[in-house]
């Protein structure tokens, strides 16, 4: 849903600006470049960085509340085409169950996203039960000026992808995770850094989605490193709330 929000926002920004429309990634979005969309779907760092830089440019100088208002307006207006439900209702019930189990045993629970931290913070408390200050991810720099915090034009500390995930986790929390759960190749380094690692395998096209692109290496790493692999199709009795 975050990618859909970003694509719509960048297309809107470029639609009335020919100079912007001629640049990447605006050009790829407006021309519906399938190769670019595939790279983004696989979370290839170059593609994600191009999006994050364009995102920073689009909202340069705005306040966090202004950005969050746009995110919430989008979430109220859009829903999943496949499931005909609002995106914020498509939350994995087993993930929430795990959050509750960990919290009940005195673990601190965080969500680390390769995508935009601020986008997830807009709904983390209401949809996930995770305090917004426990959301880690790719973020713009911020500047405090004239009594307000405003978004800058650079990405803070690099992308939270691949090695960037444990780097962001340590920078934020001061320690490596005791347990980490992931589902793609960009999660390998985070899973390597944890004492216990859980890999979710998306193989249920009826109740969710089935895909392997961008997750091949992580599944091989799970076998090599002895991580626990969980099949959505075989191991989850329920998927969404």
N, C-alpha and C positions, 0 to 999 in steps of 0.2 A: 504493500500500500504506500510505503514511503517513496518508492520509485515512481509510482503513478502520480503522486503529489508533486514530486520534483519535475517529472516530464511535463506535466500540465503547467506548472509555474514557469518553467524556462521557455516553453513554447509561447506562453502568453507574453512574457517579457520581450521575446524576439519578434513577435508578430508585427509590431509597429516600428521596428528598428532594423532596417536593411543591413546596416553595418554589423549589428550583433548577429543577425540571422545568417551571415556568411561565415561566422566563426564556429569552431567546435566547442562544446558539444551541441550547441543550438542547431547547427546545420544538420547534424545527424538525427536529432529529434524531429525537426520539421520535415525531413525527407523520409522519416520512418526507416532508417538504416538498420536492417535486421542484424547485421554483423555487430554493430555497436550495441544494440539491445541485448544480443546474446552475451557479449563481453560484460555488460553490466549485470545481467542475470547470474553470471558465473562469478561476480564480484572480482573481476580482474582489476588490480590496483590502478592501472593507468586510466581505465574507464571511470572508476569510482572517483579518482582524484579530479578528473575533468569535471565531473558532476558537482563535486563539493566546491571546487573553485568557482564554478558558474553560480552555484547557490550562494556562496559568500558575496559575489559581485551583485547578485540580484537583490539581496537583503542588506547590503552594506549600509551601515548607519541606522538601522532600525533597532528598536528596543526588543528585548525578549518577549514582552507581552504582545507586541505587534505581530511578531512572527507566530507566536502561539495562537493568537486569534485566527490567523489564516489557516493554521493546521486544524483547529477545532471546527472552523467553518467547513473545511474540506471533509472532515470525518462525518459531520452531520449530513452532508449532501450526497456522499458517495457510498456505495456498497459493493461487495464482491459480486462479479457477474456470475461466477460458477455457483455460489451458494445463496445468492439473493438475500444476504444479511449484511448489516453494517460491519465494517472491518473490525471494529473494536469488540464485536461479539465473537469473532473467530479467534478465540484464545484457547490454547491447548490445555484441556483439563488436567492431563497428567503432569504438566509443568506446574500448574497451580498446586496440585497435590504435593509435588516434591518441594515447592517453596514452603508449604505449611509444615511438612515433616522436618525440614531443615530448621525452620524458625522455632519449632517446638523443642528442638534439641540444641538451642542456643547458638546456631550458626547465623552469621550475618549474610543476607542474600543480596546479590547485585546482578544487574543485567548489563552485559557488555555487547554493544551493537557495532558492527562494522559501518553502519549507516550513521545518520545524524543523531547525535545525542539529544538535541533540543526537540526534535520531532517526537522522539519516544517519551521524553519527559512530559509532553502535553497530555498523555493519557496513561502513564505508568501507574499512577496511584489508583485511578478509577477502574482500569481494566486488568491490571496485573497485581495490584496490592503492593507494589514496590514504591517506596518513597522516591521522589524525583531526584533526591541527592544520592540515591543508590544506582542511578543510571550512568553508565560509562560508555563513551563512544566518540566518534569523530565529531569535532566541534570547531566552530570559528573562534578566533581570538576575540576578546572583548576589550573595550576601552571605556573608562569612566571619565566623563566630561560633563561639566555644567550640571552636576547632580544626577546624572543618569548613566546607566550601563547601555552601551550600544555595540552592535556587531561590527567587527573589523573585516578586512578583506582577505585574511589569510587563514589557513587551517592550523589549529593549535596542536602542536606536538605530532604532526603527521596523521596518517590514516590509522584507524583502529582495525586493521586487517593484517592477517598473517602475524609476523613478529610484533606488529603494532598493537595487537590485542594484549599480550602480557606486559608490554611496555606501558600502555595506558592503565592497565589494572594496577601495576606496581606504583606508577606515579600517583594514582588516585588513592590507593588503599595502603601503600607501604609494605605490602607483602604479596606473595604468590597465592593463588587460590588453593584451598583444601580440596574442593571438588569443582570441576568445570564440566559443562555440557555444551556440545556443539553439534553441527550438522553438515559442515562443508570443509573444503580444503583450506579456506582462510581461517579455520579454527584450529588447525593442527598445532601451531606453536602454543596456543593457549592450553590445549589439552595436554601437550608435553610438559607444560609448566606446573600442572596440578598434581596433587598426590593421588587423586582418584578421578578418572575421566570417563565420560559418558558420551557416546556418539549416537545421535538419532538418525535413523535411515528412513528417508521418505520414499516409501514403496507402496503406498495405498492410493491409487488413482481414483477410487470410488469415493472414499470418505475425505480425502485430502488431495494430494498430488503425488505422482510418481516421477522421480527424476534422479539421474546419476551424474549429469554434467556438472562439473565443479565440485564433485564429492568423491571422485574415484580414489584420489590419493589418501583422503581421510579414512576411507573404508579399508584400504590396504594397511595404513598406519595402525588402525585399531587392532588388526590381526597381529601385526608385528609387535606392538607394545602392550598387548593384553588389555586394551580398553574394553569396557562393557558396551556392546552394540545393542541398540533397541530398534526393532522393526515396528513401525507404526501399524502395518498390516497385521502382523502376528501377535504383537505384545500389548497393544492398546485396545481395551474394550470400548473406550470412548475417545473421541479425538477432540472435539470442541465442547465448550460449555453447554 
